[in-house]
Amino acid sequence: MILTLSARELRSLFQSPLAWSLLGVITLIHAWLFLVQIESYLKIQASLVARSSELGVTDLIIAPLFDSSAMVMLLITPLLTMRLLSEEYRTGTIQLLLSSPISPRQIIIGKYLALLGILSVSLLITAMLPFSLLLGAEIDISRVLASLLGLFLLLASYGAVGLLLSSLTEQPAVAAVSSYGVLLFLWIINLSNQSSLFDWLSLASHYRHFLSGLVSTGDISYFLLIIAACLMMTLQQLEQRCGKG
Amino acid sequence: MAALINIHNLTHHYGDLCALDSVSFDLQPGEILGFLGPNGAGKSTTMQIICGTLAPTSGQVIINGSDLQTDPISAKSQLGYLPESPPLYSDMRVDEYLGFCARLRKVAPSKVAQAVETTKQRCGLTDVASRLIANLSKGYKQRVGIAQAIIHNPHVIILDEPTSGLDPNQIQEIRNLIKQLASDCGILISTHILSEVRAICDRVLILHQGRMVYTGHISAEDKNALIIKLDANRESDYLADIPGVAQVERVDQQHFRLRLSATTSAADIAAAIISQGEKLYELRPDHSNLEQIFSQLTTGEMGT
């Protein structure tokens, strides 16, 4: 039942040019950033060797790549999430789902799984870049895996926030803009170094731990908490529309 | 048999606006119930509530024994619903869409293909099966909408203005389809076309300003009334003496309304009039009963 919904969602994403163009853009931008990092690394490689520095490709190429990837995806994800529920409201197809023997919880999980599906595809594209370095260099694989886990959790959180905001409006554009607002705010909230609370709230501070290879329960739970909270609120929103489901 | 739909004291408020006020009724198996009412009377609201897409402020909906509030999944699995605007994914093909609807309504995976095929035939969609829904005409979209409502052979079919946007031939086809469907389930239809109610419904329910103001069978009496037009200058006293005429009412100089007993047909009356040497200019069934009830109940202020 849930998978039927996810499959439809994915098919409609991939039948429209939107998903393809976004994946294309993701690939292009990441590849460019990657090449730029490699180039600058090659420039300073000699001096690194001369100073017998401990910094290697993982620090100087892969970590910056993942860092910018978080920003690129922040721009892309809301475009993927904006239609999830708002389009259903707008065209009335939500009535089909709500009048079917399927609970609002299943509807939301189905949509979210589809979203995770397409986000995983983009994650794979991103992952291919650092692993391509294996051809000519040694990289810290466990650190790359930690970064990938971090990026996955980050994208899943982006998606959950986007889904929530999509459930609040009938206008996909409004959903997208408000997702940008919320995500960007969560990203930069630690800029004011006033309180450790702000630092804890920030997506960036948790994500960067993963990039340095640090996988901690605290950071993982932070992302899971965001995802769970957003999905619960989305469920609340949908149930309010149709009564207790 | 137990009622398929049992509605008890349904009330719904949109903010301060009271859209539905203590509406109660039920739907029996094999029955086509027509929902009449002027625009904004609460027809669509009632249907949305029955189908679980809108939460009522208070009241109870029981569908074939399952309470919509406490057991929504089993209640909804008995339902087929066509909302006011058909809920179509315009980026899907007709086949894909119907397959998706069938799976969504828990048709067994092995039977999906067959259900899609049967439904396409029933609704006349075989020719457009591989077309994108976005490219279909309004009439076809409406038919796809009806198809998704009946694909899982539900016990209760709820159609919100099923014939809107269709041409006269299609309307006839859809009406035939609806009558055919009613043999094994209960159907609730909303419309504001009175002739449609008369053509297909067994019972009618009139809503006005959120209240149920009338409910009654499309009576045999109504079906057995005739309007005739006679020569203006002739005596017409004999009309009441024709066997089978229960009541004669003079509408104007030339028109009379005859109420017939159940066994009398229009042909008997025509023959009787001709045999009196009278000229019969016009003879047609009288449908004014429902019109009268409708306009009386829904124009002007309600009493209480």
Interface residues (C-beta under 8 A of the other chain):
Chain A: M1 T4 L5 R8 R11 S12 Q15 S16 T91 G92 T93 I94 Q95 L96 L97 L98 S99 S100 P101 I102 S103 Q240 R241 C242 G243 K244 G245
Chain B: Q48 C51 G52 T53 L54 A55 P56 Q69 P72 I73 S74 K76 S77 L79 Y81 P83 E84 S85 P86 P87 L88 Y89 S90 D91 M92 E96 F100 C101 R103 L104 R105 K106 Q148
